[in-house]
Amino acid sequence: MSATEAPATSVEGRRRLAKRVQLKDKHIITEMMDIAADLPDVIKLGRGDPDLDTPEHIIRAGQAALGAGATHYTHPMGMPELRQAIVDNIAAYGGARYAPEHVVVTPGGQQAMFIIALGLLDPGDELLIPCPGYNPYLQAAELTEAKLVEIRTSIETNFTLTAEMVRAHITPRSKVLILINPGNPTGTVIPPDEVERICALAKERDLIVVSDEIYARIVYDDNKAIPVAALPGMQDRTITLSGVSKAYAMTGWRVGYFAGPPDLMPALAEIHHAFAISTSAVGQHAALAALTGPQDCVEEIRQTFDERRKVLCAGLDELGIPYAEPQGAFYVYAKVAETGVEATEFCRRLLSEGRVMIFPGRIYGDYTDHYARMSLTQTIPRIHEALERMAGVVDAIQRESSGA
Ligand SMILES: Cc1ncc(COP(=O)(O)O)c(C=O)c1O
């Protein structure tokens, strides 16, 4: 049910599919992938997949593990030594102290979202999520038939949640609050004091917080995305979700994890077991090397994105396209509608006329069609080239609207 899968549109297909999987807005990425397939030399700033290679020592660890017979299922919750490394890694970066038996290793953090949703939400329970936000959380809630409560953020708070925004959406059915910090698609960071206020509210109103910290090590300037479960009284009501995909450029290895309170984890672990049996053994060995090996590769990756971020932002400034201040992750969320056409139309034109792929914010549940996400997943020369192509498309749009 990925967004790139061909949607079932026939009447017969609709009759046979469950209503809960007839998702809205699933066509945009498919359509853009189709357009791109027929074009030469497309600059892809769409997906959140770093162009960087996995660091060499991690690749070697994966190869060695295969040679040594890591070709079997592992413990369903993940290899014990990897779970220990995860626990140590969370604590090393200021997070809560978990026991390895309260950690589950999953095929990417993505699957964890569905396990958590299935494990926590009954139909009608309310899941609060920032919008724009990371769309699979919306899909997970839809599958469970929970009620999705979208908390709209805007440029006024640099697209970050505040406790007051959350409070305004709480009802007696509110059960789970999703925090994604740094945010995707917005690339913004919730300030630590605001995270503390949100957590105080979660305690007051008895919410479970799913804290998606997958980008927490990719932050810029003096921004800091604080680990939620380490805040006083939060460990017992927080599920920390993360993985190695982003910080170690390991998207294709498919290793993520979640850690949570002792009373929730056995049941959630069983759902994971039923879904996957275990996460791939070779991926787990590589993740173990990532977490226990030298960490300078993470800083190199972070710096690479930081340099690209500055280049892209300077280019957008020249084009007169405003954007949310990118403080973390590797995205710039830009108000492309400022050029005179709605964001979805801008993305279509940028692709077909400029051969640059970016994604409209609507994919991520944005309630306007003003913004688009640009991923920093190309080299600086390619970003310059993308900006030049973008300038050409902006120029064409503006000439049309002035009737020239
Ligand atoms: C906010 C966020 N969380 C989790 C994930 C899942 O990543 P993975 O499944 O590769 O661990 C992503 C991927 O883009 C993401 O953006």
The ligand as an SDF file (V2000), in Angstrom:
LIG
                    3D

 16 16  0  0  0  0  0  0  0  0999 V2000
    9.5900   10.9180   10.3200 C   0  0  0  0  0  0  0  0  0  0  0  0
    9.9800    9.5640    9.8200 C   0  0  0  0  0  0  0  0  0  0  0  0
    9.8870    8.5170   10.6660 N   0  0  0  0  0  0  0  0  0  0  0  0
   10.2000    7.2800   10.2830 C   0  0  0  0  0  0  0  0  0  0  0  0
   10.6020    7.0250    8.9900 C   0  0  0  0  0  0  0  0  0  0  0  0
   10.8530    5.5960    8.6210 C   0  0  0  0  0  0  0  0  0  0  0  0
   12.1220    5.3470    8.1620 O   0  0  0  0  0  0  0  0  0  0  0  0
   12.6490    3.8390    8.0610 P   0  0  0  0  0  0  0  0  0  0  0  0
   11.4570    2.9730    7.8290 O   0  0  0  0  0  0  0  0  0  0  0  0
   13.5800    3.8560    6.8970 O   0  0  0  0  0  0  0  0  0  0  0  0
   13.3090    3.5540    9.3690 O   0  0  0  0  0  0  0  0  0  0  0  0
   10.7170    8.0680    8.0810 C   0  0  0  0  0  0  0  0  0  0  0  0
   11.1420    7.8240    6.6790 C   0  0  0  0  0  0  0  0  0  0  0  0
   11.1720    8.6950    5.8400 O   0  0  0  0  0  0  0  0  0  0  0  0
   10.4110    9.3830    8.5170 C   0  0  0  0  0  0  0  0  0  0  0  0
   10.5150   10.4240    7.7030 O   0  0  0  0  0  0  0  0  0  0  0  0
  1  2  1  0
  2  3  1  0
  2 15  2  0
  3  4  2  0
  4  5  1  0
  5  6  1  0
  5 12  2  0
  6  7  1  0
  7  8  1  0
  8  9  2  0
  8 10  1  0
  8 11  1  0
 12 13  1  0
 12 15  1  0
 13 14  2  0
 15 16  1  0
M  END
$$$$
